[in-house]
């Protein structure tokens, strides 16, 4: 009994244990909490008060209600793959980990939908239904480990969002625990165009500041009849950029249209999935088209013609599914591959009009020279979603600060040409001050008023998404 009393000496920890079932439902010792002090944005680290592991919606609601009643800040966390610090407990929050809520609840092939819990891994959904000819379209690079609940929070995209859209285009309904512990259903059994406000759209991409999603109805698609994939190398980044715009101008909408520059190719070739990129080329395009087989060869030939028009050095078409998958493994591990050529790196995530690719990439090169840091570019060129990766060494005094400044300047460059500061990674704590690049004070305050409706005491994931109170007048708490 003495040991038990010592274990639960914090009354909140004792209460969490009483509210939850399952094995080891609460972590509270420092050595256990260290694994939760950051997400994929590792520059800032903060320990949570505790990490709890509910196994169903009822348990989530009970923890949320307890935190609300005792004025404890809290946040939800999935796999922790987010890249903007959205799951970092900057206020000593109780982390509500949803990793044990990982069931595929229902598959309805007739109506092309599935229902999953938030901890269900993105790629696992496709693997669960592909033998029946279906798949789930959103495919972020971390899809092998990121969860669909996290995808909803960040409105994740992926390489194939050019043709198929981002997460919000594939969400049909959800169950949500509000910040006071109430449980609500949004969306009626996956019916589209439901009357009233678009609460699904509001919740998707809200970065866990309006509620905790505990059940998600998603759209699933039939596998396309055929796919063909092209690699095209260019000696000038500008030629690759113009190729991107001209392919779209031709009326071709590829399933994916990706670009990597020379530094990015150096990284992926030094990592786990090299494919023999031409490392003296300045850029490579990875282009994929899908659909019915009839006419696909002609579509590929039109793409090759555009590439030749812009002085492509070498171009090749995948000759097998195995080769195609190797090309994609090389691309999808691109972020992590930077660790093979740099001790540390910072991933940015801006969006620009496609026609502005040459000027913005040129600006990013100048930013690289100004700050004395290499910047690799891996991005979804087809929809102008840039991912500059600022390479640095955190052990060198001042380099972390220079990397953050360089990253901010890259976002400023995107905003300056009519773009924005995130396409799929979210704002979190990393980019909340940069919200001023794209929103006025009035627009920011209007969004804060929306948050106030759902989260009036700002206990749920506070301090994220919007500029800090010192620089932005917060809506008064009730």
C-alpha positions as CSV (number, residue, x, y, z in Angstrom):
1,X,0.0,0.0,0.0
2,X,2.9,2.4,0.7
3,X,4.2,1.9,-2.8
4,X,0.8,2.4,-4.3
5,X,0.3,5.6,-2.4
6,X,3.6,6.9,-3.6
7,X,2.8,6.0,-7.1
8,X,-0.4,8.1,-7.0
9,X,0.7,10.9,-4.8
10,X,-0.5,13.5,-7.3
11,X,-4.3,13.4,-7.0
12,X,-4.7,14.1,-10.8
13,X,-2.5,11.1,-11.7
14,X,-4.6,9.0,-9.3
15,X,-7.8,10.2,-11.0
16,X,-6.5,9.5,-14.5
17,X,-5.8,5.9,-13.5
18,X,-9.3,5.6,-12.1
19,X,-10.9,7.0,-15.3
20,X,-9.0,4.7,-17.7
21,X,-8.9,1.0,-18.3
22,X,-6.2,-1.0,-20.1
23,X,-2.6,-1.7,-19.2
24,X,-0.4,1.2,-18.1
25,X,-2.9,3.9,-19.0
26,X,-0.9,6.8,-17.5
27,X,2.7,7.9,-17.8
28,X,3.9,10.5,-15.4
29,X,7.6,9.8,-14.5
30,X,10.1,12.1,-16.2
31,X,12.0,9.3,-17.8
32,X,8.8,8.2,-19.5
33,X,7.7,11.7,-20.5
34,X,10.9,12.5,-22.3
35,X,9.6,10.7,-25.4
36,X,6.7,13.2,-25.6
37,X,8.5,16.5,-25.2
38,X,8.3,17.3,-29.0
39,X,6.9,16.0,-32.2
40,X,8.7,16.1,-35.6
41,X,9.6,19.8,-34.9
42,X,12.5,19.1,-32.6
43,X,13.9,22.6,-32.1
44,X,11.6,23.2,-29.1
45,X,11.0,20.7,-26.3
46,X,8.7,20.8,-23.3
47,X,7.6,18.0,-20.9
48,X,3.9,17.3,-20.4
49,X,2.3,16.9,-17.0
50,X,1.3,13.3,-18.0
51,X,0.4,11.2,-20.9
52,X,-2.8,9.2,-20.8
53,X,-3.9,6.4,-23.1
54,X,-7.7,6.2,-23.5
55,X,-9.1,3.2,-25.5
56,X,-12.5,4.6,-26.6
57,X,-14.5,7.8,-27.0
58,X,-16.0,7.5,-23.5
59,X,-12.6,7.5,-21.9
60,X,-11.4,10.5,-24.0
61,X,-14.5,12.4,-22.9
62,X,-14.0,11.5,-19.3
63,X,-10.3,12.7,-19.3
64,X,-11.3,15.9,-21.2
65,X,-14.1,16.6,-18.7
66,X,-11.8,16.1,-15.8
67,X,-9.2,18.5,-17.3
68,X,-11.9,21.0,-18.0
69,X,-13.3,20.8,-14.5
70,X,-9.8,21.1,-12.9
71,X,-8.5,23.8,-15.2
72,X,-5.7,21.5,-16.6
73,X,-4.4,22.3,-20.1
74,X,-4.5,19.3,-22.4
75,X,-3.9,18.3,-26.0
76,X,-4.4,15.3,-28.3
77,X,-1.5,13.5,-29.9
78,X,-1.3,10.8,-32.6
79,X,2.0,9.4,-33.9
80,X,3.9,12.6,-33.3
81,X,5.0,13.0,-36.9
82,X,3.8,16.6,-37.2
83,X,6.4,19.1,-38.4
84,X,5.2,22.3,-36.9
85,X,5.1,21.6,-33.1
86,X,1.4,21.2,-32.9
87,X,1.7,18.3,-30.4
88,X,4.4,19.9,-28.2
89,X,3.1,20.5,-24.6
90,X,4.3,24.1,-24.3
91,X,2.0,24.7,-21.3
92,X,2.7,21.5,-19.4
93,X,-0.4,19.9,-20.9
94,X,-1.8,16.5,-20.2
95,X,-1.2,14.7,-23.5
96,X,-4.2,12.5,-24.5
97,X,-2.5,9.9,-26.7
98,X,-4.9,8.3,-29.2
99,X,-2.5,5.5,-30.3
100,X,-4.6,2.8,-28.7
101,X,-7.7,3.9,-30.6
102,X,-6.5,2.2,-33.8
103,X,-9.4,0.1,-35.1
104,X,-10.9,0.0,-38.5
105,X,-14.5,0.0,-37.5
106,X,-16.3,-0.4,-40.8
107,X,-15.7,-0.7,-44.5
108,X,-18.6,0.1,-46.8
109,X,-17.5,-0.7,-50.4
110,X,-20.9,-0.1,-51.9
111,X,-20.9,3.5,-50.7
112,X,-17.1,3.8,-50.9
113,X,-16.4,4.8,-47.3
114,X,-14.7,3.5,-44.2
115,X,-14.9,4.4,-40.6
116,X,-11.7,4.5,-38.5
117,X,-10.5,5.5,-35.1
118,X,-8.0,8.4,-35.0
119,X,-5.0,6.2,-34.2
120,X,-5.5,4.2,-37.3
121,X,-2.3,4.5,-39.5
122,X,-2.9,6.1,-42.9
123,X,-1.2,3.5,-45.1
124,X,-2.8,0.6,-43.2
125,X,-6.2,1.7,-44.5
126,X,-5.1,1.2,-48.1
127,X,-3.4,-2.1,-47.2
128,X,-6.6,-3.3,-45.6
129,X,-8.8,-2.7,-48.7
130,X,-6.4,-2.9,-51.7
131,X,-7.2,-6.6,-52.2
132,X,-10.8,-5.5,-53.0
133,X,-9.5,-2.9,-55.5
134,X,-9.8,0.2,-53.2
135,X,-7.4,2.6,-51.5
136,X,-7.3,5.8,-49.4
137,X,-6.0,8.7,-51.5
138,X,-4.2,11.2,-49.1
139,X,-0.6,10.0,-48.9
140,X,1.8,12.2,-46.9
141,X,5.4,11.1,-46.9
142,X,4.9,9.7,-43.4
143,X,1.9,7.7,-44.4
144,X,3.5,4.4,-43.2
145,X,3.3,5.7,-39.6
146,X,1.2,8.8,-39.3
147,X,-2.4,8.5,-38.1
148,X,-5.6,9.6,-39.8
149,X,-6.6,11.6,-36.7
150,X,-3.4,13.6,-37.1
151,X,-4.0,13.9,-40.8
152,X,-7.4,15.5,-40.0
153,X,-5.9,17.9,-37.5
154,X,-3.3,19.1,-40.0
155,X,-5.4,18.7,-43.2
156,X,-2.5,16.6,-44.5
157,X,-1.9,16.3,-48.2
158,X,0.7,14.3,-50.0
159,X,2.3,13.7,-53.4
160,X,-1.0,12.8,-55.1
161,X,-3.0,15.8,-53.8
162,X,-2.6,17.6,-57.1
163,X,-5.3,15.3,-58.7
164,X,-7.1,13.9,-55.6
165,X,-7.0,16.8,-53.1
166,X,-6.0,16.9,-49.4
167,X,-7.6,15.3,-46.4
168,X,-10.6,17.6,-46.2
169,X,-11.7,16.4,-49.6
170,X,-11.9,12.8,-48.3
171,X,-13.6,13.4,-44.9
172,X,-17.4,12.6,-44.8
173,X,-18.1,12.7,-41.1
174,X,-16.5,12.6,-37.6
175,X,-17.2,12.2,-34.0
176,X,-15.6,14.9,-31.8
177,X,-15.1,15.4,-28.1
178,X,-15.4,19.1,-27.4
179,X,-13.2,20.9,-24.9
180,X,-15.8,20.5,-22.1
181,X,-16.1,16.8,-22.6
182,X,-19.3,16.8,-24.7
183,X,-19.5,14.3,-27.6
184,X,-20.9,15.5,-30.9
185,X,-21.4,14.0,-34.4
186,X,-20.5,16.1,-37.4
187,X,-21.7,14.8,-40.7
188,X,-24.7,12.5,-41.2
189,X,-23.5,9.0,-42.2
190,X,-21.3,10.5,-44.9
191,X,-24.0,12.4,-46.7
192,X,-22.4,15.2,-48.9
193,X,-23.7,18.7,-49.0
194,X,-25.3,18.6,-45.6
195,X,-27.2,21.8,-45.0
196,X,-25.8,24.4,-42.5
197,X,-22.3,25.5,-41.8
198,X,-19.4,23.4,-43.0
199,X,-18.3,22.1,-39.6
200,X,-16.3,19.3,-41.2
201,X,-14.3,21.8,-43.1
202,X,-13.8,23.9,-40.0
203,X,-12.7,21.0,-37.8
204,X,-10.3,19.6,-40.5
205,X,-7.1,21.5,-40.3
206,X,-7.9,23.2,-37.0
207,X,-4.8,21.6,-35.5
208,X,-6.4,20.2,-32.4
209,X,-7.6,23.5,-31.1
210,X,-11.4,23.1,-31.5
211,X,-12.0,19.5,-30.3
212,X,-10.5,15.9,-30.3
213,X,-11.7,13.7,-33.2
214,X,-12.4,10.2,-32.0
215,X,-14.0,8.6,-35.1
216,X,-13.7,9.5,-38.7
217,X,-15.7,8.5,-41.8
218,X,-13.5,8.7,-44.9
219,X,-14.0,8.4,-48.6
220,X,-12.2,5.5,-50.3
221,X,-11.6,5.2,-54.0
222,X,-11.3,2.5,-56.6
223,X,-7.7,1.8,-57.8
224,X,-7.1,3.4,-61.2
225,X,-6.9,0.9,-64.1
226,X,-3.3,1.9,-65.0
227,X,-0.4,4.1,-63.9
228,X,2.7,5.3,-65.6
229,X,5.6,7.2,-64.0
230,X,8.3,9.4,-65.5
231,X,11.7,10.7,-64.2
232,X,13.0,13.8,-66.0
233,X,16.4,15.4,-65.3
234,X,17.2,19.1,-66.0
235,X,20.4,21.2,-65.9
236,X,18.5,24.2,-64.8
237,X,15.9,24.5,-62.1
238,X,14.1,27.1,-64.2
239,X,13.7,24.6,-67.0
240,X,12.1,22.1,-64.6
241,X,9.9,24.8,-63.2
242,X,8.6,25.9,-66.6
243,X,8.0,22.2,-67.5
244,X,5.7,21.9,-64.5
245,X,3.6,24.9,-65.6
246,X,3.4,23.8,-69.2
247,X,2.3,20.2,-68.4
248,X,-0.7,21.6,-66.6
249,X,-1.3,24.2,-69.3
250,X,-1.5,21.3,-71.8
251,X,-4.6,20.2,-70.0
252,X,-2.9,17.2,-68.4
253,X,-3.5,16.8,-64.6
254,X,-1.0,14.3,-63.4
255,X,-1.8,12.3,-60.3
256,X,1.5,13.6,-58.9
257,X,4.1,16.1,-60.1
258,X,7.1,16.3,-57.7
259,X,10.5,18.1,-57.9
260,X,13.8,17.6,-56.1
261,X,16.8,19.9,-56.6
262,X,20.5,18.8,-56.6
263,X,21.0,19.0,-52.9
264,X,17.8,17.0,-52.3
265,X,19.0,14.3,-54.7
266,X,22.4,14.2,-52.9
267,X,20.5,13.5,-49.7
268,X,18.2,10.7,-51.0
269,X,21.1,9.0,-52.8
270,X,23.1,9.0,-49.6
271,X,20.2,7.4,-47.6
272,X,18.3,4.1,-47.6
273,X,16.7,4.1,-51.1
274,X,19.2,5.3,-53.7
275,X,18.1,4.9,-57.4
276,X,21.0,6.4,-59.3
277,X,19.9,10.0,-59.7
278,X,22.2,12.2,-61.9
279,X,23.9,14.2,-59.2
280,X,25.3,16.8,-61.5
281,X,21.7,17.7,-62.7
282,X,20.1,20.7,-61.0
283,X,16.6,19.2,-60.8
284,X,14.5,16.1,-61.3
285,X,10.8,15.8,-61.9
286,X,8.8,12.7,-60.8
287,X,5.6,12.7,-62.8
288,X,2.8,10.1,-62.5
289,X,-0.4,9.8,-64.4
290,X,-3.2,7.4,-63.7
291,X,-6.6,6.5,-65.0
292,X,-7.9,4.2,-67.8
293,X,-5.3,2.4,-69.9
294,X,-6.7,3.7,-73.2
295,X,-4.8,6.8,-74.2
296,X,-2.3,6.8,-71.4
297,X,0.7,6.2,-73.8
298,X,-0.4,9.3,-75.7
299,X,-0.6,11.3,-72.5
300,X,2.9,10.2,-71.5
301,X,4.2,11.2,-75.0
302,X,2.7,14.6,-74.6
303,X,4.5,15.0,-71.2
304,X,7.8,13.9,-72.8
305,X,7.3,16.5,-75.6
306,X,6.9,19.2,-73.0
307,X,10.0,18.0,-71.2
308,X,12.0,18.1,-74.4
309,X,10.8,21.6,-75.1
310,X,12.4,22.7,-71.9
311,X,15.8,21.1,-72.6
312,X,15.4,17.9,-70.5
313,X,18.8,16.2,-70.2
314,X,17.5,12.7,-69.6
315,X,14.0,11.3,-69.3
316,X,12.8,7.7,-68.6
317,X,9.5,5.9,-68.0
318,X,9.2,3.2,-65.4
319,X,9.2,-0.2,-67.0
320,X,7.7,-2.1,-64.1
321,X,5.7,-1.7,-60.9
322,X,8.8,-2.6,-58.9
323,X,10.8,0.2,-60.6
324,X,8.0,2.7,-60.0
325,X,7.8,1.8,-56.3
326,X,11.5,2.2,-55.9
327,X,11.3,5.7,-57.4
328,X,8.5,6.5,-54.9
329,X,10.4,5.1,-51.9
330,X,13.3,7.3,-52.8
331,X,11.0,10.4,-52.9
332,X,8.9,9.7,-49.9
333,X,11.9,9.3,-47.6
334,X,13.3,12.6,-48.8
335,X,12.9,14.5,-45.6
336,X,14.5,11.9,-43.4
337,X,17.3,11.4,-46.0
338,X,18.6,14.9,-45.2
339,X,20.0,13.4,-42.0
340,X,22.5,11.6,-44.3
341,X,24.1,14.9,-45.4
342,X,23.4,17.2,-42.5
343,X,23.4,16.9,-38.6
344,X,20.1,18.8,-38.4
345,X,17.5,20.2,-40.8
346,X,14.4,22.4,-40.6
347,X,11.4,21.6,-42.9
348,X,9.4,24.5,-44.2
349,X,6.0,24.3,-46.0
350,X,4.9,27.3,-48.2
351,X,2.6,27.4,-51.1
352,X,2.8,29.6,-54.3
353,X,1.2,29.9,-57.7
354,X,2.9,27.4,-60.1
355,X,4.0,30.2,-62.4
356,X,6.0,31.7,-59.6
357,X,8.2,28.7,-59.1
358,X,11.3,30.1,-60.9
359,X,11.3,33.4,-59.0
360,X,10.7,31.9,-55.6
361,X,13.2,29.1,-56.0
362,X,15.7,31.8,-57.1
363,X,14.8,33.8,-53.9
364,X,15.3,30.7,-51.8
365,X,18.8,30.3,-53.3
366,X,19.6,33.9,-52.3
367,X,18.3,33.3,-48.8
368,X,20.6,30.3,-48.6
369,X,23.6,32.5,-49.6
370,X,22.6,35.3,-47.2
371,X,22.4,32.9,-44.1
372,X,25.3,30.7,-45.2
373,X,23.2,27.6,-44.9
374,X,22.4,25.0,-47.6
375,X,18.7,24.7,-48.5
376,X,17.4,21.6,-50.2
377,X,14.1,21.7,-52.1
378,X,11.8,18.7,-52.2
379,X,8.2,19.6,-53.1
380,X,4.8,19.0,-54.7
381,X,5.6,21.1,-57.8
382,X,2.2,20.5,-59.4
383,X,0.3,22.5,-56.8
384,X,3.1,24.8,-55.8
385,X,3.6,23.3,-52.3
386,X,7.2,24.0,-51.5
387,X,9.3,22.2,-48.9
388,X,12.6,24.1,-48.4
389,X,14.8,22.1,-46.0
390,X,17.3,24.3,-44.2
391,X,20.4,22.3,-43.4
392,X,22.3,23.2,-40.2
393,X,24.3,22.0,-37.2
394,X,22.7,22.7,-33.9
395,X,26.0,22.3,-32.1
396,X,27.4,25.3,-33.9
397,X,26.6,28.5,-31.9
398,X,23.9,30.6,-33.7
399,X,23.1,28.1,-36.5
400,X,19.8,27.1,-35.1
401,X,18.7,30.7,-34.9
402,X,20.0,31.4,-38.4
403,X,18.1,28.3,-39.7
404,X,14.8,29.6,-38.1
405,X,15.4,33.0,-39.7
406,X,16.1,31.5,-43.1
407,X,13.0,29.4,-42.9
408,X,10.9,32.4,-42.0
409,X,12.3,34.3,-45.0
410,X,11.4,31.4,-47.3
411,X,7.8,31.7,-46.0
412,X,7.9,35.5,-46.5
413,X,9.0,34.9,-50.1
414,X,6.0,32.6,-50.7
415,X,3.5,35.2,-49.2
416,X,5.1,38.0,-51.3
417,X,4.0,36.3,-54.6
418,X,0.5,35.7,-53.5
419,X,1.1,32.4,-51.8
420,X,0.7,31.3,-48.2
421,X,2.8,29.8,-45.3
422,X,1.6,26.2,-45.1
423,X,0.1,23.7,-47.4
424,X,-0.1,20.6,-45.3
425,X,2.2,20.8,-42.2
426,X,0.2,23.3,-40.3
427,X,1.2,26.3,-38.2
428,X,1.6,24.9,-34.7
429,X,4.1,26.9,-32.7
430,X,6.7,27.0,-35.5
431,X,4.9,29.5,-37.8
432,X,2.3,31.2,-35.6
433,X,4.1,34.6,-35.8
434,X,4.4,34.3,-39.6
435,X,0.5,34.2,-39.7
436,X,1.0,38.0,-40.0
437,X,2.5,37.4,-43.5
438,X,-0.9,36.5,-44.8
439,X,-3.6,37.8,-42.3
440,X,-4.4,41.2,-40.9
441,X,-5.1,41.8,-37.2
442,X,-8.8,41.8,-38.0
443,X,-8.6,38.5,-39.8
444,X,-6.6,36.9,-37.0
445,X,-9.1,38.1,-34.4
446,X,-12.0,36.8,-36.4
447,X,-10.4,33.3,-36.2
448,X,-9.7,33.7,-32.5
449,X,-13.4,34.4,-32.1
450,X,-14.2,31.1,-33.8
451,X,-11.8,29.3,-31.4
452,X,-13.5,31.0,-28.5
453,X,-16.9,29.4,-29.4
454,X,-15.4,25.9,-29.2
455,X,-12.6,26.4,-26.7
456,X,-13.5,29.4,-24.6
457,X,-11.0,28.7,-21.8
458,X,-8.2,27.9,-24.3
459,X,-7.3,24.7,-22.3
460,X,-7.1,22.6,-25.5
461,X,-3.8,23.0,-27.2
462,X,-3.4,26.6,-26.2
463,X,-0.6,28.8,-27.7
464,X,-0.8,27.2,-31.1
465,X,-1.8,28.4,-34.6
466,X,-2.1,32.1,-33.8
467,X,0.4,34.8,-32.8
468,X,1.2,35.1,-29.2
469,X,-0.7,37.5,-26.9
470,X,2.3,39.8,-26.7
471,X,1.9,40.5,-30.4
472,X,-1.8,39.9,-30.9
473,X,-4.7,41.0,-28.7
474,X,-6.4,37.8,-27.7
475,X,-10.1,37.5,-27.3
476,X,-10.9,37.9,-23.6
477,X,-11.5,34.5,-21.9
478,X,-15.0,34.0,-20.4
